[in-house]
Amino acid sequence: MRVSNVLGIIIGVVVIIIGLILLVNWWSMFIKGLMAVVPILLILIGVGVLIFFISEIKSKLEISKEEKGTPEQK
C-alpha cells in the first residue's frame, strides 16, 4: 500500500519535471498553440453563454404566462 503511494508520488514528480523541461524548450510552440486555441474557446464559451441565457429568458417568459393564465386558488 505505501509502496504504491510512494511510486505514484515519484512518477508524478518525474512527469512534472519532464513537462517543465519541455515547456521551456517548446515555449514558442506553446504560445502559438495557445494563440490558436484561445479564440476558439472564447467563441464556444460565448455560444454556450448565449444559449444558456436565451433559454433562461424563454423559461421565465413561459412561467410568467402560466402565472397570468391560471388564477391562484386559496
PDB file of N, CA, C, O and CB in Angstrom:
ATOM      1  N   MET A   1       0.830  -1.190   0.000  1.00  0.00           N
ATOM      2  CA  MET A   1       0.000   0.000   0.000  1.00  0.00           C
ATOM      3  C   MET A   1       0.874   1.253   0.000  1.00  0.00           C
ATOM      4  O   MET A   1       0.640   2.158  -0.801  1.00  0.00           O
ATOM      5  CB  MET A   1      -0.944  -0.002   1.212  1.00  0.00           C
ATOM      6  N   ARG A   2       1.839   1.324   0.850  1.00  0.00           N
ATOM      7  CA  ARG A   2       2.689   2.504   0.942  1.00  0.00           C
ATOM      8  C   ARG A   2       3.628   2.604  -0.248  1.00  0.00           C
ATOM      9  O   ARG A   2       3.952   3.705  -0.692  1.00  0.00           O
ATOM     10  CB  ARG A   2       3.487   2.480   2.235  1.00  0.00           C
ATOM     11  N   VAL A   3       4.069   1.458  -0.770  1.00  0.00           N
ATOM     12  CA  VAL A   3       4.987   1.469  -1.907  1.00  0.00           C
ATOM     13  C   VAL A   3       4.308   2.064  -3.131  1.00  0.00           C
ATOM     14  O   VAL A   3       4.927   2.819  -3.882  1.00  0.00           O
ATOM     15  CB  VAL A   3       5.489   0.049  -2.214  1.00  0.00           C
ATOM     16  N   SER A   4       3.041   1.730  -3.334  1.00  0.00           N
ATOM     17  CA  SER A   4       2.328   2.266  -4.495  1.00  0.00           C
ATOM     18  C   SER A   4       2.132   3.781  -4.367  1.00  0.00           C
ATOM     19  O   SER A   4       2.197   4.500  -5.365  1.00  0.00           O
ATOM     20  CB  SER A   4       0.964   1.564  -4.656  1.00  0.00           C
ATOM     21  N   ASN A   5       1.895   4.260  -3.163  1.00  0.00           N
ATOM     22  CA  ASN A   5       1.750   5.697  -2.957  1.00  0.00           C
ATOM     23  C   ASN A   5       3.057   6.432  -3.224  1.00  0.00           C
ATOM     24  O   ASN A   5       3.068   7.481  -3.869  1.00  0.00           O
ATOM     25  CB  ASN A   5       1.274   5.982  -1.538  1.00  0.00           C
ATOM     26  N   VAL A   6       4.157   5.878  -2.727  1.00  0.00           N
ATOM     27  CA  VAL A   6       5.461   6.491  -2.954  1.00  0.00           C
ATOM     28  C   VAL A   6       5.813   6.447  -4.436  1.00  0.00           C
ATOM     29  O   VAL A   6       6.342   7.414  -4.983  1.00  0.00           O
ATOM     30  CB  VAL A   6       6.548   5.783  -2.124  1.00  0.00           C
ATOM     31  N   LEU A   7       5.516   5.319  -5.085  1.00  0.00           N
ATOM     32  CA  LEU A   7       5.775   5.190  -6.513  1.00  0.00           C
ATOM     33  C   LEU A   7       4.948   6.208  -7.302  1.00  0.00           C
ATOM     34  O   LEU A   7       5.441   6.802  -8.260  1.00  0.00           O
ATOM     35  CB  LEU A   7       5.464   3.757  -6.990  1.00  0.00           C
ATOM     36  N   GLY A   8       3.715   6.403  -6.905  1.00  0.00           N
ATOM     37  CA  GLY A   8       2.866   7.397  -7.560  1.00  0.00           C
ATOM     38  C   GLY A   8       3.414   8.806  -7.401  1.00  0.00           C
ATOM     39  O   GLY A   8       3.390   9.595  -8.346  1.00  0.00           O
ATOM     40  N   ILE A   9       3.901   9.121  -6.227  1.00  0.00           N
ATOM     41  CA  ILE A   9       4.486  10.448  -5.983  1.00  0.00           C
ATOM     42  C   ILE A   9       5.735  10.641  -6.831  1.00  0.00           C
ATOM     43  O   ILE A   9       5.929  11.702  -7.424  1.00  0.00           O
ATOM     44  CB  ILE A   9       4.825  10.631  -4.487  1.00  0.00           C
ATOM     45  N   ILE A  10       6.588   9.610  -6.889  1.00  0.00           N
ATOM     46  CA  ILE A  10       7.810   9.709  -7.694  1.00  0.00           C
ATOM     47  C   ILE A  10       7.477   9.894  -9.165  1.00  0.00           C
ATOM     48  O   ILE A  10       8.075  10.731  -9.841  1.00  0.00           O
ATOM     49  CB  ILE A  10       8.683   8.460  -7.507  1.00  0.00           C
ATOM     50  N   ILE A  11       6.526   9.118  -9.661  1.00  0.00           N
ATOM     51  CA  ILE A  11       6.120   9.255 -11.072  1.00  0.00           C
ATOM     52  C   ILE A  11       5.537  10.635 -11.319  1.00  0.00           C
ATOM     53  O   ILE A  11       5.813  11.240 -12.355  1.00  0.00           O
ATOM     54  CB  ILE A  11       5.089   8.165 -11.460  1.00  0.00           C
ATOM     55  N   GLY A  12       4.742  11.145 -10.397  1.00  0.00           N
ATOM     56  CA  GLY A  12       4.167  12.483 -10.553  1.00  0.00           C
ATOM     57  C   GLY A  12       5.232  13.558 -10.621  1.00  0.00           C
ATOM     58  O   GLY A  12       5.147  14.462 -11.451  1.00  0.00           O
ATOM     59  N   VAL A  13       6.237  13.472  -9.756  1.00  0.00           N
ATOM     60  CA  VAL A  13       7.326  14.459  -9.753  1.00  0.00           C
ATOM     61  C   VAL A  13       8.117  14.380 -11.054  1.00  0.00           C
ATOM     62  O   VAL A  13       8.466  15.408 -11.633  1.00  0.00           O
ATOM     63  CB  VAL A  13       8.266  14.237  -8.543  1.00  0.00           C
ATOM     64  N   VAL A  14       8.404  13.151 -11.521  1.00  0.00           N
ATOM     65  CA  VAL A  14       9.152  12.980 -12.772  1.00  0.00           C
ATOM     66  C   VAL A  14       8.376  13.561 -13.950  1.00  0.00           C
ATOM     67  O   VAL A  14       8.952  14.230 -14.808  1.00  0.00           O
ATOM     68  CB  VAL A  14       9.455  11.490 -13.021  1.00  0.00           C
ATOM     69  N   VAL A  15       7.082  13.307 -13.991  1.00  0.00           N
ATOM     70  CA  VAL A  15       6.253  13.832 -15.090  1.00  0.00           C
ATOM     71  C   VAL A  15       6.212  15.358 -15.044  1.00  0.00           C
ATOM     72  O   VAL A  15       6.269  16.002 -16.091  1.00  0.00           O
ATOM     73  CB  VAL A  15       4.813  13.256 -15.016  1.00  0.00           C
ATOM     74  N   ILE A  16       6.115  15.945 -13.861  1.00  0.00           N
ATOM     75  CA  ILE A  16       6.118  17.404 -13.734  1.00  0.00           C
ATOM     76  C   ILE A  16       7.446  17.982 -14.220  1.00  0.00           C
ATOM     77  O   ILE A  16       7.459  18.981 -14.940  1.00  0.00           O
ATOM     78  CB  ILE A  16       5.857  17.821 -12.271  1.00  0.00           C
ATOM     79  N   ILE A  17       8.554  17.368 -13.838  1.00  0.00           N
ATOM     80  CA  ILE A  17       9.869  17.861 -14.273  1.00  0.00           C
ATOM     81  C   ILE A  17      10.013  17.772 -15.786  1.00  0.00           C
ATOM     82  O   ILE A  17      10.494  18.710 -16.422  1.00  0.00           O
ATOM     83  CB  ILE A  17      10.995  17.067 -13.593  1.00  0.00           C
ATOM     84  N   ILE A  18       9.596  16.641 -16.367  1.00  0.00           N
ATOM     85  CA  ILE A  18       9.659  16.494 -17.833  1.00  0.00           C
ATOM     86  C   ILE A  18       8.771  17.533 -18.506  1.00  0.00           C
ATOM     87  O   ILE A  18       9.154  18.126 -19.514  1.00  0.00           O
ATOM     88  CB  ILE A  18       9.231  15.065 -18.265  1.00  0.00           C
ATOM     89  N   GLY A  19       7.593  17.752 -17.949  1.00  0.00           N
ATOM     90  CA  GLY A  19       6.690  18.756 -18.507  1.00  0.00           C
ATOM     91  C   GLY A  19       7.287  20.150 -18.463  1.00  0.00           C
ATOM     92  O   GLY A  19       7.169  20.902 -19.431  1.00  0.00           O
ATOM     93  N   LEU A  20       7.922  20.506 -17.364  1.00  0.00           N
ATOM     94  CA  LEU A  20       8.549  21.833 -17.260  1.00  0.00           C
ATOM     95  C   LEU A  20       9.699  21.985 -18.244  1.00  0.00           C
ATOM     96  O   LEU A  20       9.855  23.040 -18.860  1.00  0.00           O
ATOM     97  CB  LEU A  20       9.053  22.076 -15.835  1.00  0.00           C
ATOM     98  N   ILE A  21      10.514  20.930 -18.398  1.00  0.00           N
ATOM     99  CA  ILE A  21      11.625  20.983 -19.350  1.00  0.00           C
ATOM    100  C   ILE A  21      11.095  21.165 -20.775  1.00  0.00           C
ATOM    101  O   ILE A  21      11.609  21.988 -21.533  1.00  0.00           O
ATOM    102  CB  ILE A  21      12.486  19.696 -19.255  1.00  0.00           C
ATOM    103  N   LEU A  22      10.077  20.402 -21.129  1.00  0.00           N
ATOM    104  CA  LEU A  22       9.512  20.516 -22.473  1.00  0.00           C
ATOM    105  C   LEU A  22       8.840  21.873 -22.684  1.00  0.00           C
ATOM    106  O   LEU A  22       8.902  22.434 -23.778  1.00  0.00           O
ATOM    107  CB  LEU A  22       8.506  19.390 -22.721  1.00  0.00           C
ATOM    108  N   LEU A  23       8.204  22.397 -21.647  1.00  0.00           N
ATOM    109  CA  LEU A  23       7.575  23.708 -21.759  1.00  0.00           C
ATOM    110  C   LEU A  23       8.605  24.790 -22.033  1.00  0.00           C
ATOM    111  O   LEU A  23       8.373  25.683 -22.847  1.00  0.00           O
ATOM    112  CB  LEU A  23       6.799  24.036 -20.492  1.00  0.00           C
ATOM    113  N   VAL A  24       9.745  24.711 -21.351  1.00  0.00           N
ATOM    114  CA  VAL A  24      10.820  25.689 -21.569  1.00  0.00           C
ATOM    115  C   VAL A  24      11.388  25.545 -22.982  1.00  0.00           C
ATOM    116  O   VAL A  24      11.610  26.542 -23.669  1.00  0.00           O
ATOM    117  CB  VAL A  24      11.947  25.510 -20.516  1.00  0.00           C
ATOM    118  N   ASN A  25      11.622  24.302 -23.413  1.00  0.00           N
ATOM    119  CA  ASN A  25      12.209  24.075 -24.736  1.00  0.00           C
ATOM    120  C   ASN A  25      11.244  24.430 -25.865  1.00  0.00           C
ATOM    121  O   ASN A  25      11.666  24.921 -26.912  1.00  0.00           O
ATOM    122  CB  ASN A  25      12.640  22.624 -24.870  1.00  0.00           C
ATOM    123  N   TRP A  26       9.952  24.185 -25.657  1.00  0.00           N
ATOM    124  CA  TRP A  26       8.963  24.407 -26.712  1.00  0.00           C
ATOM    125  C   TRP A  26       8.084  25.629 -26.428  1.00  0.00           C
ATOM    126  O   TRP A  26       6.916  25.649 -26.814  1.00  0.00           O
ATOM    127  CB  TRP A  26       8.088  23.168 -26.875  1.00  0.00           C
ATOM    128  N   TRP A  27       8.628  26.636 -25.764  1.00  0.00           N
ATOM    129  CA  TRP A  27       7.834  27.790 -25.356  1.00  0.00           C
ATOM    130  C   TRP A  27       7.172  28.480 -26.540  1.00  0.00           C
ATOM    131  O   TRP A  27       5.993  28.829 -26.470  1.00  0.00           O
ATOM    132  CB  TRP A  27       8.701  28.778 -24.611  1.00  0.00           C
ATOM    133  N   SER A  28       7.914  28.681 -27.627  1.00  0.00           N
ATOM    134  CA  SER A  28       7.334  29.380 -28.787  1.00  0.00           C
ATOM    135  C   SER A  28       6.204  28.562 -29.401  1.00  0.00           C
ATOM    136  O   SER A  28       5.192  29.124 -29.822  1.00  0.00           O
ATOM    137  CB  SER A  28       8.419  29.663 -29.850  1.00  0.00           C
ATOM    138  N   MET A  29       6.364  27.253 -29.456  1.00  0.00           N
ATOM    139  CA  MET A  29       5.286  26.402 -29.981  1.00  0.00           C
ATOM    140  C   MET A  29       4.089  26.404 -29.048  1.00  0.00           C
ATOM    141  O   MET A  29       2.946  26.356 -29.502  1.00  0.00           O
ATOM    142  CB  MET A  29       5.783  24.967 -30.188  1.00  0.00           C
ATOM    143  N   PHE A  30       4.345  26.460 -27.744  1.00  0.00           N
ATOM    144  CA  PHE A  30       3.268  26.515 -26.761  1.00  0.00           C
ATOM    145  C   PHE A  30       2.447  27.793 -26.937  1.00  0.00           C
ATOM    146  O   PHE A  30       1.217  27.762 -26.892  1.00  0.00           O
ATOM    147  CB  PHE A  30       3.839  26.437 -25.332  1.00  0.00           C
ATOM    148  N   ILE A  31       3.135  28.908 -27.136  1.00  0.00           N
ATOM    149  CA  ILE A  31       2.441  30.186 -27.324  1.00  0.00           C
ATOM    150  C   ILE A  31       1.619  30.162 -28.610  1.00  0.00           C
ATOM    151  O   ILE A  31       0.488  30.648 -28.629  1.00  0.00           O
ATOM    152  CB  ILE A  31       3.452  31.354 -27.357  1.00  0.00           C
ATOM    153  N   LYS A  32       2.175  29.604 -29.683  1.00  0.00           N
ATOM    154  CA  LYS A  32       1.419  29.512 -30.938  1.00  0.00           C
ATOM    155  C   LYS A  32       0.184  28.633 -30.771  1.00  0.00           C
ATOM    156  O   LYS A  32      -0.891  28.962 -31.274  1.00  0.00           O
ATOM    157  CB  LYS A  32       2.309  28.958 -32.061  1.00  0.00           C
ATOM    158  N   GLY A  33       0.337  27.524 -30.070  1.00  0.00           N
ATOM    159  CA  GLY A  33      -0.817  26.662 -29.810  1.00  0.00           C
ATOM    160  C   GLY A  33      -1.861  27.358 -28.969  1.00  0.00           C
ATOM    161  O   GLY A  33      -3.059  27.222 -29.217  1.00  0.00           O
ATOM    162  N   LEU A  34      -1.410  28.105 -27.972  1.00  0.00           N
ATOM    163  CA  LEU A  34      -2.322  28.854 -27.123  1.00  0.00           C
ATOM    164  C   LEU A  34      -3.055  29.923 -27.929  1.00  0.00           C
ATOM    165  O   LEU A  34      -4.250  30.152 -27.744  1.00  0.00           O
ATOM    166  CB  LEU A  34      -1.563  29.494 -25.956  1.00  0.00           C
ATOM    167  N   MET A  35      -2.313  30.571 -28.829  1.00  0.00           N
ATOM    168  CA  MET A  35      -2.926  31.591 -29.681  1.00  0.00           C
ATOM    169  C   MET A  35      -3.959  30.972 -30.616  1.00  0.00           C
ATOM    170  O   MET A  35      -4.912  31.646 -31.008  1.00  0.00           O
ATOM    171  CB  MET A  35      -1.852  32.325 -30.493  1.00  0.00           C
ATOM    172  N   ALA A  36      -3.791  29.721 -30.976  1.00  0.00           N
ATOM    173  CA  ALA A  36      -4.760  29.059 -31.841  1.00  0.00           C
ATOM    174  C   ALA A  36      -5.982  28.580 -31.068  1.00  0.00           C
ATOM    175  O   ALA A  36      -7.090  28.563 -31.605  1.00  0.00           O
ATOM    176  CB  ALA A  36      -4.110  27.889 -32.549  1.00  0.00           C
ATOM    177  N   VAL A  37      -5.790  28.193 -29.820  1.00  0.00           N
ATOM    178  CA  VAL A  37      -6.872  27.583 -29.056  1.00  0.00           C
ATOM    179  C   VAL A  37      -7.759  28.618 -28.357  1.00  0.00           C
ATOM    180  O   VAL A  37      -8.971  28.424 -28.262  1.00  0.00           O
ATOM    181  CB  VAL A  37      -6.299  26.630 -28.031  1.00  0.00           C
ATOM    182  N   VAL A  38      -7.182  29.696 -27.877  1.00  0.00           N
ATOM    183  CA  VAL A  38      -7.937  30.668 -27.084  1.00  0.00           C
ATOM    184  C   VAL A  38      -9.110  31.286 -27.855  1.00  0.00           C
ATOM    185  O   VAL A  38     -10.208  31.351 -27.302  1.00  0.00           O
ATOM    186  CB  VAL A  38      -7.010  31.767 -26.608  1.00  0.00           C
ATOM    187  N   PRO A  39      -8.938  31.741 -29.100  1.00  0.00           N
ATOM    188  CA  PRO A  39     -10.105  32.301 -29.799  1.00  0.00           C
ATOM    189  C   PRO A  39     -11.227  31.284 -30.009  1.00  0.00           C
ATOM    190  O   PRO A  39     -12.405  31.623 -29.897  1.00  0.00           O
ATOM    191  CB  PRO A  39      -9.679  32.855 -31.141  1.00  0.00           C
ATOM    192  N   ILE A  40     -10.862  30.053 -30.308  1.00  0.00           N
ATOM    193  CA  ILE A  40     -11.888  29.023 -30.493  1.00  0.00           C
ATOM    194  C   ILE A  40     -12.629  28.776 -29.180  1.00  0.00           C
ATOM    195  O   ILE A  40     -13.854  28.655 -29.174  1.00  0.00           O
ATOM    196  CB  ILE A  40     -11.254  27.707 -31.009  1.00  0.00           C
ATOM    197  N   LEU A  41     -11.896  28.700 -28.076  1.00  0.00           N
ATOM    198  CA  LEU A  41     -12.536  28.514 -26.775  1.00  0.00           C
ATOM    199  C   LEU A  41     -13.454  29.684 -26.427  1.00  0.00           C
ATOM    200  O   LEU A  41     -14.549  29.485 -25.901  1.00  0.00           O
ATOM    201  CB  LEU A  41     -11.479  28.341 -25.688  1.00  0.00           C
ATOM    202  N   LEU A  42     -13.004  30.900 -26.721  1.00  0.00           N
ATOM    203  CA  LEU A  42     -13.846  32.069 -26.432  1.00  0.00           C
ATOM    204  C   LEU A  42     -15.131  32.036 -27.243  1.00  0.00           C
ATOM    205  O   LEU A  42     -16.197  32.368 -26.725  1.00  0.00           O
ATOM    206  CB  LEU A  42     -13.083  33.365 -26.721  1.00  0.00           C
ATOM    207  N   ILE A  43     -15.043  31.639 -28.513  1.00  0.00           N
ATOM    208  CA  ILE A  43     -16.240  31.541 -29.347  1.00  0.00           C
ATOM    209  C   ILE A  43     -17.188  30.484 -28.786  1.00  0.00           C
ATOM    210  O   ILE A  43     -18.389  30.729 -28.674  1.00  0.00           O
ATOM    211  CB  ILE A  43     -15.861  31.205 -30.807  1.00  0.00           C
ATOM    212  N   LEU A  44     -16.661  29.310 -28.433  1.00  0.00           N
ATOM    213  CA  LEU A  44     -17.513  28.245 -27.899  1.00  0.00           C
ATOM    214  C   LEU A  44     -18.126  28.628 -26.556  1.00  0.00           C
ATOM    215  O   LEU A  44     -19.295  28.333 -26.306  1.00  0.00           O
ATOM    216  CB  LEU A  44     -16.713  26.956 -27.750  1.00  0.00           C
ATOM    217  N   ILE A  45     -17.363  29.273 -25.700  1.00  0.00           N
ATOM    218  CA  ILE A  45     -17.903  29.713 -24.408  1.00  0.00           C
ATOM    219  C   ILE A  45     -18.984  30.770 -24.622  1.00  0.00           C
ATOM    220  O   ILE A  45     -20.019  30.748 -23.956  1.00  0.00           O
ATOM    221  CB  ILE A  45     -16.775  30.272 -23.503  1.00  0.00           C
ATOM    222  N   GLY A  46     -18.744  31.692 -25.549  1.00  0.00           N
ATOM    223  CA  GLY A  46     -19.745  32.722 -25.849  1.00  0.00           C
ATOM    224  C   GLY A  46     -21.040  32.124 -26.367  1.00  0.00           C
ATOM    225  O   GLY A  46     -22.124  32.549 -25.966  1.00  0.00           O
ATOM    226  N   VAL A  47     -20.943  31.139 -27.256  1.00  0.00           N
ATOM    227  CA  VAL A  47     -22.146  30.485 -27.777  1.00  0.00           C
ATOM    228  C   VAL A  47     -22.879  29.765 -26.647  1.00  0.00           C
ATOM    229  O   VAL A  47     -24.106  29.819 -26.566  1.00  0.00           O
ATOM    230  CB  VAL A  47     -21.783  29.487 -28.909  1.00  0.00           C
ATOM    231  N   GLY A  48     -22.136  29.100 -25.785  1.00  0.00           N
ATOM    232  CA  GLY A  48     -22.766  28.417 -24.659  1.00  0.00           C
ATOM    233  C   GLY A  48     -23.477  29.371 -23.720  1.00  0.00           C
ATOM    234  O   GLY A  48     -24.574  29.078 -23.244  1.00  0.00           O
ATOM    235  N   VAL A  49     -22.861  30.510 -23.450  1.00  0.00           N
ATOM    236  CA  VAL A  49     -23.479  31.513 -22.573  1.00  0.00           C
ATOM    237  C   VAL A  49     -24.743  32.074 -23.224  1.00  0.00           C
ATOM    238  O   VAL A  49     -25.762  32.240 -22.553  1.00  0.00           O
ATOM    239  CB  VAL A  49     -22.479  32.659 -22.260  1.00  0.00           C
ATOM    240  N   LEU A  50     -24.685  32.366 -24.523  1.00  0.00           N
ATOM    241  CA  LEU A  50     -25.875  32.867 -25.219  1.00  0.00           C
ATOM    242  C   LEU A  50     -27.016  31.868 -25.161  1.00  0.00           C
ATOM    243  O   LEU A  50     -28.153  32.239 -24.870  1.00  0.00           O
ATOM    244  CB  LEU A  50     -25.545  33.189 -26.672  1.00  0.00           C
ATOM    245  N   ILE A  51     -26.724  30.605 -25.436  1.00  0.00           N
ATOM    246  CA  ILE A  51     -27.765  29.583 -25.405  1.00  0.00           C
ATOM    247  C   ILE A  51     -28.359  29.472 -24.007  1.00  0.00           C
ATOM    248  O   ILE A  51     -29.576  29.362 -23.854  1.00  0.00           O
ATOM    249  CB  ILE A  51     -27.204  28.224 -25.856  1.00  0.00           C
ATOM    250  N   PHE A  52     -27.508  29.499 -22.990  1.00  0.00           N
ATOM    251  CA  PHE A  52     -27.997  29.384 -21.614  1.00  0.00           C
ATOM    252  C   PHE A  52     -28.928  30.533 -21.263  1.00  0.00           C
ATOM    253  O   PHE A  52     -30.022  30.304 -20.748  1.00  0.00           O
ATOM    254  CB  PHE A  52     -26.826  29.343 -20.632  1.00  0.00           C
ATOM    255  N   PHE A  53     -28.511  31.772 -21.534  1.00  0.00           N
ATOM    256  CA  PHE A  53     -29.318  32.910 -21.119  1.00  0.00           C
ATOM    257  C   PHE A  53     -30.568  33.084 -21.973  1.00  0.00           C
ATOM    258  O   PHE A  53     -31.589  33.559 -21.476  1.00  0.00           O
ATOM    259  CB  PHE A  53     -28.492  34.167 -21.168  1.00  0.00           C
ATOM    260  N   ILE A  54     -30.507  32.711 -23.238  1.00  0.00           N
ATOM    261  CA  ILE A  54     -31.722  32.755 -24.062  1.00  0.00           C
ATOM    262  C   ILE A  54     -32.735  31.743 -23.540  1.00  0.00           C
ATOM    263  O   ILE A  54     -33.926  32.046 -23.472  1.00  0.00           O
ATOM    264  CB  ILE A  54     -31.392  32.470 -25.555  1.00  0.00           C
ATOM    265  N   SER A  55     -32.280  30.544 -23.169  1.00  0.00           N
ATOM    266  CA  SER A  55     -33.205  29.556 -22.613  1.00  0.00           C
ATOM    267  C   SER A  55     -33.757  30.010 -21.266  1.00  0.00           C
ATOM    268  O   SER A  55     -34.912  29.729 -20.946  1.00  0.00           O
ATOM    269  CB  SER A  55     -32.509  28.200 -22.462  1.00  0.00           C
ATOM    270  N   GLU A  56     -32.948  30.708 -20.474  1.00  0.00           N
ATOM    271  CA  GLU A  56     -33.438  31.234 -19.195  1.00  0.00           C
ATOM    272  C   GLU A  56     -34.531  32.270 -19.422  1.00  0.00           C
ATOM    273  O   GLU A  56     -35.545  32.268 -18.724  1.00  0.00           O
ATOM    274  CB  GLU A  56     -32.283  31.853 -18.385  1.00  0.00           C
ATOM    275  N   ILE A  57     -34.330  33.154 -20.396  1.00  0.00           N
ATOM    276  CA  ILE A  57     -35.341  34.170 -20.700  1.00  0.00           C
ATOM    277  C   ILE A  57     -36.623  33.506 -21.175  1.00  0.00           C
ATOM    278  O   ILE A  57     -37.714  33.901 -20.765  1.00  0.00           O
ATOM    279  CB  ILE A  57     -34.822  35.160 -21.766  1.00  0.00           C
ATOM    280  N   LYS A  58     -36.504  32.495 -22.041  1.00  0.00           N
ATOM    281  CA  LYS A  58     -37.693  31.792 -22.527  1.00  0.00           C
ATOM    282  C   LYS A  58     -38.443  31.112 -21.390  1.00  0.00           C
ATOM    283  O   LYS A  58     -39.672  31.162 -21.342  1.00  0.00           O
ATOM    284  CB  LYS A  58     -37.305  30.761 -23.581  1.00  0.00           C
ATOM    285  N   SER A  59     -37.719  30.481 -20.480  1.00  0.00           N
ATOM    286  CA  SER A  59     -38.392  29.797 -19.381  1.00  0.00           C
ATOM    287  C   SER A  59     -39.072  30.791 -18.443  1.00  0.00           C
ATOM    288  O   SER A  59     -40.153  30.502 -17.929  1.00  0.00           O
ATOM    289  CB  SER A  59     -37.398  28.938 -18.603  1.00  0.00           C
ATOM    290  N   LYS A  60     -38.467  31.951 -18.209  1.00  0.00           N
ATOM    291  CA  LYS A  60     -39.099  32.960 -17.364  1.00  0.00           C
ATOM    292  C   LYS A  60     -40.352  33.517 -18.032  1.00  0.00           C
ATOM    293  O   LYS A  60     -41.345  33.786 -17.356  1.00  0.00           O
ATOM    294  CB  LYS A  60     -38.113  34.096 -17.054  1.00  0.00           C
ATOM    295  N   LEU A  61     -40.315  33.693 -19.363  1.00  0.00           N
ATOM    296  CA  LEU A  61     -41.499  34.155 -20.075  1.00  0.00           C
ATOM    297  C   LEU A  61     -42.612  33.120 -19.999  1.00  0.00           C
ATOM    298  O   LEU A  61     -43.777  33.479 -19.830  1.00  0.00           O
ATOM    299  CB  LEU A  61     -41.161  34.463 -21.535  1.00  0.00           C
ATOM    300  N   GLU A  62     -42.274  31.850 -20.119  1.00  0.00           N
ATOM    301  CA  GLU A  62     -43.291  30.802 -20.030  1.00  0.00           C
ATOM    302  C   GLU A  62     -43.887  30.740 -18.627  1.00  0.00           C
ATOM    303  O   GLU A  62     -45.093  30.544 -18.474  1.00  0.00           O
ATOM    304  CB  GLU A  62     -42.692  29.441 -20.409  1.00  0.00           C
ATOM    305  N   ILE A  63     -43.061  30.904 -17.615  1.00  0.00           N
ATOM    306  CA  ILE A  63     -43.560  30.886 -16.244  1.00  0.00           C
ATOM    307  C   ILE A  63     -44.497  32.066 -16.003  1.00  0.00           C
ATOM    308  O   ILE A  63     -45.538  31.912 -15.364  1.00  0.00           O
ATOM    309  CB  ILE A  63     -42.392  30.915 -15.242  1.00  0.00           C
ATOM    310  N   SER A  64     -44.133  33.242 -16.510  1.00  0.00           N
ATOM    311  CA  SER A  64     -44.995  34.408 -16.307  1.00  0.00           C
ATOM    312  C   SER A  64     -46.310  34.256 -17.070  1.00  0.00           C
ATOM    313  O   SER A  64     -47.349  34.718 -16.600  1.00  0.00           O
ATOM    314  CB  SER A  64     -44.274  35.691 -16.748  1.00  0.00           C
ATOM    315  N   LYS A  65     -46.279  33.617 -18.239  1.00  0.00           N
ATOM    316  CA  LYS A  65     -47.524  33.372 -18.984  1.00  0.00           C
ATOM    317  C   LYS A  65     -48.423  32.408 -18.221  1.00  0.00           C
ATOM    318  O   LYS A  65     -49.639  32.596 -18.170  1.00  0.00           O
ATOM    319  CB  LYS A  65     -47.218  32.811 -20.390  1.00  0.00           C
ATOM    320  N   GLU A  66     -47.825  31.373 -17.627  1.00  0.00           N
ATOM    321  CA  GLU A  66     -48.616  30.416 -16.864  1.00  0.00           C
ATOM    322  C   GLU A  66     -49.221  31.064 -15.627  1.00  0.00           C
ATOM    323  O   GLU A  66     -50.358  30.761 -15.265  1.00  0.00           O
ATOM    324  CB  GLU A  66     -47.759  29.220 -16.462  1.00  0.00           C
ATOM    325  N   GLU A  67     -48.475  31.954 -14.973  1.00  0.00           N
ATOM    326  CA  GLU A  67     -48.993  32.616 -13.770  1.00  0.00           C
ATOM    327  C   GLU A  67     -50.138  33.558 -14.123  1.00  0.00           C
ATOM    328  O   GLU A  67     -51.096  33.667 -13.357  1.00  0.00           O
ATOM    329  CB  GLU A  67     -47.872  33.391 -13.052  1.00  0.00           C
ATOM    330  N   LYS A  68     -50.063  34.236 -15.253  1.00  0.00           N
ATOM    331  CA  LYS A  68     -51.133  35.146 -15.652  1.00  0.00           C
ATOM    332  C   LYS A  68     -52.356  34.380 -16.150  1.00  0.00           C
ATOM    333  O   LYS A  68     -53.489  34.824 -15.962  1.00  0.00           O
ATOM    334  CB  LYS A  68     -50.637  36.102 -16.735  1.00  0.00           C
ATOM    335  N   GLY A  69     -52.129  33.244 -16.776  1.00  0.00           N
ATOM    336  CA  GLY A  69     -53.229  32.478 -17.364  1.00  0.00           C
ATOM    337  C   GLY A  69     -54.056  31.717 -16.339  1.00  0.00           C
ATOM    338  O   GLY A  69     -55.263  31.560 -16.522  1.00  0.00           O
ATOM    339  N   THR A  70     -53.444  31.250 -15.283  1.00  0.00           N
ATOM    340  CA  THR A  70     -54.180  30.477 -14.279  1.00  0.00           C
ATOM    341  C   THR A  70     -54.239  31.247 -12.968  1.00  0.00           C
ATOM    342  O   THR A  70     -53.203  31.548 -12.376  1.00  0.00           O
ATOM    343  CB  THR A  70     -53.526  29.095 -14.060  1.00  0.00           C
ATOM    344  N   PRO A  71     -55.464  31.570 -12.507  1.00  0.00           N
ATOM    345  CA  PRO A  71     -55.574  32.280 -11.213  1.00  0.00           C
ATOM    346  C   PRO A  71     -55.237  31.334 -10.070  1.00  0.00           C
ATOM    347  O   PRO A  71     -55.528  30.139 -10.132  1.00  0.00           O
ATOM    348  CB  PRO A  71     -57.005  32.867 -11.018  1.00  0.00           C
ATOM    349  N   GLU A  72     -54.626  31.874  -9.034  1.00  0.00           N
ATOM    350  CA  GLU A  72     -54.257  31.069  -7.870  1.00  0.00           C
ATOM    351  C   GLU A  72     -55.492  30.745  -7.046  1.00  0.00           C
ATOM    352  O   GLU A  72     -56.357  31.594  -6.832  1.00  0.00           O
ATOM    353  CB  GLU A  72     -53.213  31.800  -7.005  1.00  0.00           C
ATOM    354  N   GLN A  73     -55.555  29.515  -6.592  1.00  0.00           N
ATOM    355  CA  GLN A  73     -56.682  29.108  -5.734  1.00  0.00           C
ATOM    356  C   GLN A  73     -56.173  29.028  -4.300  1.00  0.00           C
ATOM    357  O   GLN A  73     -55.132  28.428  -4.032  1.00  0.00           O
ATOM    358  CB  GLN A  73     -57.296  27.724  -6.195  1.00  0.00           C
ATOM    359  N   LYS A  74     -56.909  29.631  -3.393  1.00  0.00           N
ATOM    360  CA  LYS A  74     -56.517  29.632  -1.982  1.00  0.00           C
ATOM    361  C   LYS A  74     -57.436  28.759  -1.178  1.00  0.00           C
ATOM    362  O   LYS A  74     -57.264  28.634   0.034  1.00  0.00           O
ATOM    363  CB  LYS A  74     -56.515  31.043  -1.416  1.00  0.00           C
TER     364      LYS A  74
END
